[in-house]
């Protein structure tokens, strides 16, 4: 499939999806969100792909925000629909992806860009990264999960500070808050993500999918995370990956997982 706003590159079992609107600092417009939806779903359906790396083209920005000119004149109902569709098509899709998604945050990750990075399973940042949620300076609030995911990652107080001041923090501060997992030079960013992805790819895809579901369960209203863990743990016993993993352990060899 060909795309206008994103690039796809495969490196073995790793698929890199690059938002390719550098002249717009990779801002998210409706077309880009739609293409990302298709690309994430395609990666999930491809059994050869074990890890997704999501990044932005160029050296300036991961994603510098949403494309404001698309919604500057929206009504209340149009605003609600914009947010709801974004959650469904992209941000919740990424968070609940059974294939791990790593955000390689290069440069600015602002507004919808930071919200997209936060929906990924974890984040590696370049040392020139700047992260923030500037929405209140435009008279609106984060609408793609920022008010929910940021407190989960950094705590209520820090999240309120970032949201209410509309300020940016650098990569080092983001790491100290737990917003990103690690900080490396921009030249090392993708290689670092690849190394992590290669470690992930050696493990059971079925078990990783189950782990993602169990971890996410604790953040869903009305869901008992411990019960979800028990259920996902039990399901693993019926998989070929479990049989392969335990057999390989007893035979003192490395397992070959199929994701079945």
C-alpha positions as CSV (number, residue, x, y, z in Angstrom):
1,X,0.0,0.0,0.0
2,X,1.3,3.5,-0.9
3,X,0.9,6.4,1.5
4,X,1.3,10.2,1.0
5,X,2.1,11.2,4.6
6,X,4.0,8.3,6.1
7,X,6.9,6.1,5.1
8,X,7.2,2.3,5.8
9,X,10.5,0.5,6.3
10,X,11.0,-3.1,7.4
11,X,14.2,-4.3,9.1
12,X,13.7,-8.0,9.7
13,X,10.9,-8.3,12.2
14,X,10.9,-4.6,12.9
15,X,8.6,-2.2,11.0
16,X,9.4,1.5,11.2
17,X,6.6,3.9,10.5
18,X,7.8,7.5,9.9
19,X,5.4,10.4,9.8
20,X,6.6,12.3,6.7
21,X,5.4,15.9,6.7
22,X,8.7,17.6,7.7
23,X,7.6,21.0,6.1
24,X,4.7,20.9,8.6
25,X,6.9,19.6,11.4
26,X,5.0,16.3,10.9
27,X,1.7,17.8,12.3
28,X,-1.2,15.4,12.5
29,X,-4.0,16.1,10.1
30,X,-7.0,13.9,9.3
31,X,-5.2,12.3,6.3
32,X,-2.2,11.4,8.4
33,X,-4.3,9.9,11.2
34,X,-6.1,7.8,8.6
35,X,-2.9,6.5,7.1
36,X,-1.4,5.8,10.5
37,X,-4.6,3.8,11.3
38,X,-4.1,1.7,8.2
39,X,-0.4,1.2,8.8
40,X,-0.8,0.1,12.4
41,X,-3.5,-2.3,11.5
42,X,-1.5,-3.7,8.6
43,X,1.5,-4.2,10.9
44,X,-0.7,-6.0,13.5
45,X,-2.0,-8.3,10.7
46,X,1.6,-9.2,9.5
47,X,2.8,-12.1,11.6
48,X,6.4,-11.4,10.4
49,X,6.4,-8.0,12.3
50,X,7.2,-8.3,16.0
51,X,7.8,-4.6,16.9
52,X,6.8,-1.3,15.5
53,X,8.9,1.8,15.8
54,X,7.0,5.1,15.3
55,X,9.0,8.3,14.5
56,X,8.9,11.5,12.6
57,X,10.9,12.6,9.5
58,X,13.7,15.1,9.7
59,X,15.7,16.3,12.7
60,X,13.2,18.9,14.0
61,X,10.1,17.1,15.1
62,X,8.5,13.8,16.1
63,X,5.1,15.4,15.7
64,X,4.8,19.1,16.6
65,X,1.0,18.9,17.2
66,X,-2.3,18.7,15.4
67,X,-3.0,20.6,12.2
68,X,-4.8,23.6,13.8
69,X,-6.1,25.0,10.6
70,X,-8.2,21.9,10.1
71,X,-10.4,22.6,13.1
72,X,-10.0,26.3,14.0
73,X,-13.7,26.9,13.1
74,X,-15.3,23.8,14.5
75,X,-18.5,23.8,16.5
76,X,-18.8,22.0,19.9
77,X,-20.2,18.9,18.3
78,X,-17.5,18.9,15.6
79,X,-14.9,19.2,18.3
80,X,-16.3,16.2,20.2
81,X,-16.3,14.2,17.0
82,X,-12.8,15.2,16.2
83,X,-11.6,13.9,19.6
84,X,-13.6,10.7,19.6
85,X,-12.5,9.7,16.1
86,X,-8.9,10.4,17.0
87,X,-9.1,8.2,20.0
88,X,-10.7,5.3,18.1
89,X,-8.7,5.6,14.9
90,X,-5.2,6.1,16.3
91,X,-4.4,6.8,19.9
92,X,-6.4,3.9,21.5
93,X,-5.4,1.7,18.5
94,X,-1.7,2.2,19.3
95,X,-2.1,1.8,23.0
96,X,-4.0,-1.5,22.6
97,X,-1.9,-2.8,19.7
98,X,-0.9,-6.4,20.4
99,X,2.3,-5.6,18.6
100,X,4.6,-3.5,20.8
101,X,5.0,0.1,19.6
102,X,8.1,2.1,20.5
103,X,8.0,5.9,20.0
104,X,11.4,7.3,18.8
105,X,10.9,10.9,19.8
106,X,13.2,13.1,17.7
107,X,12.8,16.8,18.3
108,X,9.4,18.4,19.2
109,X,6.6,16.2,20.6
110,X,3.9,18.7,21.3
111,X,0.2,18.5,21.7
112,X,-1.1,15.6,19.6
113,X,2.5,14.6,19.1
114,X,3.1,14.0,22.7
115,X,-0.3,12.3,23.0
116,X,0.8,10.0,20.2
117,X,4.1,9.2,21.9
118,X,2.3,8.6,25.2
119,X,-0.1,6.1,23.5
120,X,2.9,4.0,22.5
121,X,4.1,1.3,24.9
122,X,7.2,3.3,25.8
123,X,9.3,6.1,24.5
124,X,13.0,6.7,23.7
125,X,13.9,10.4,23.1
126,X,16.8,12.1,21.4
127,X,18.7,14.6,23.5
128,X,17.2,17.5,21.5
129,X,13.6,16.5,22.2
130,X,11.2,19.0,23.6
131,X,7.9,17.7,25.0
132,X,4.7,19.6,26.0
133,X,1.0,20.0,25.9
134,X,0.4,23.6,24.8
135,X,-3.4,23.3,24.2
136,X,-4.6,25.7,26.9
137,X,-2.6,28.5,25.2
138,X,-5.0,28.0,22.3
139,X,-8.1,28.0,24.5
140,X,-8.6,24.2,24.4
141,X,-7.4,21.1,26.3
142,X,-5.5,18.1,25.2
143,X,-8.2,16.0,23.3
144,X,-6.3,12.9,22.2
145,X,-5.8,11.3,25.7
146,X,-3.3,13.8,27.1
147,X,-5.3,14.5,30.3
148,X,-5.5,10.8,31.0
149,X,-2.2,9.3,29.9
150,X,0.1,12.0,31.2
151,X,-1.0,11.6,34.9
152,X,-0.5,7.8,34.5
153,X,3.1,8.4,33.5
154,X,4.2,11.3,35.6
155,X,1.6,11.7,38.4
156,X,-1.3,14.1,38.8
157,X,0.8,17.1,40.1
158,X,3.4,17.1,37.3
159,X,0.7,16.5,34.7
160,X,-1.4,19.4,35.9
161,X,1.8,21.6,35.9
162,X,2.6,20.7,32.3
163,X,-1.0,21.1,31.1
164,X,-1.8,24.3,32.9
165,X,1.5,26.1,32.1
166,X,1.5,24.9,28.5
167,X,5.2,24.7,28.9
168,X,7.8,22.4,27.3
169,X,10.3,20.2,29.1
170,X,13.5,18.9,27.7
171,X,14.5,15.3,27.2
172,X,16.5,15.1,30.5
173,X,13.6,16.4,32.5
174,X,11.2,14.1,30.7
175,X,13.4,11.1,31.7
176,X,13.6,12.2,35.3
177,X,9.8,12.4,35.4
178,X,9.4,8.9,33.8
179,X,7.8,10.4,30.6
180,X,10.5,8.8,28.5
181,X,12.5,5.6,29.2
182,X,15.9,6.8,28.0
183,X,17.6,9.7,26.2
184,X,20.3,9.2,23.5
185,X,21.8,11.4,20.8
186,X,19.7,11.9,17.7
187,X,22.3,9.9,15.7
188,X,21.8,6.9,18.0
189,X,18.0,7.1,18.3
190,X,16.8,4.6,15.8
191,X,19.7,2.2,16.4
192,X,18.9,2.3,20.1
193,X,15.2,1.5,19.4
194,X,16.3,-1.3,17.0
195,X,18.4,-2.9,19.8
196,X,15.5,-2.8,22.2
197,X,13.1,-4.1,19.4
198,X,15.5,-7.0,18.6
199,X,15.4,-8.1,22.3
200,X,11.6,-7.9,22.3
201,X,11.4,-9.8,19.0
202,X,13.2,-12.8,20.5
203,X,10.4,-13.4,22.9
204,X,6.9,-14.9,22.5
205,X,4.5,-12.6,20.5
206,X,1.5,-14.2,22.2
207,X,2.9,-13.7,25.7
208,X,3.8,-10.0,24.8
209,X,0.3,-9.4,23.5
210,X,-1.1,-10.9,26.7
211,X,1.2,-8.7,28.8
212,X,0.1,-5.6,27.0
213,X,-3.6,-6.5,27.6
214,X,-2.9,-7.2,31.3
215,X,-1.0,-4.0,31.9
216,X,-3.6,-1.9,30.1
217,X,-6.4,-3.5,32.1
218,X,-5.6,-1.6,35.3
219,X,-6.3,1.7,33.6
220,X,-9.8,0.8,32.3
221,X,-12.9,1.7,34.3
222,X,-14.6,-1.3,35.8
223,X,-11.9,-3.7,35.0
224,X,-10.0,-5.6,37.7
225,X,-6.4,-5.7,36.6
226,X,-5.5,-8.7,38.7
227,X,-8.4,-10.7,37.2
228,X,-7.3,-9.7,33.8
229,X,-3.8,-10.9,34.6
230,X,-5.1,-14.2,35.8
231,X,-7.1,-14.6,32.6
232,X,-4.3,-13.7,30.3
233,X,-1.8,-15.9,32.2
234,X,-4.2,-18.8,31.9
235,X,-4.7,-18.3,28.1
236,X,-0.9,-18.5,27.6
237,X,-1.0,-22.2,28.6
238,X,-3.1,-23.0,25.5
239,X,-0.6,-21.5,23.1
240,X,2.1,-23.1,20.9
241,X,4.5,-20.4,22.2
242,X,4.1,-21.6,25.8
243,X,4.8,-25.2,24.7
244,X,7.8,-24.1,22.7
245,X,9.2,-21.9,25.5
246,X,8.9,-24.4,28.2
247,X,10.2,-27.3,26.0
248,X,13.2,-25.2,24.9
249,X,14.0,-24.3,28.5
250,X,14.0,-28.0,29.6
251,X,16.0,-28.9,26.5
252,X,18.5,-26.1,27.3
253,X,18.1,-24.5,23.9
254,X,16.8,-21.1,22.6
255,X,13.1,-21.1,21.7
256,X,11.8,-20.4,18.3
257,X,8.5,-18.6,18.7
258,X,5.8,-18.5,16.0
259,X,3.2,-16.3,17.7
260,X,0.7,-19.2,17.7
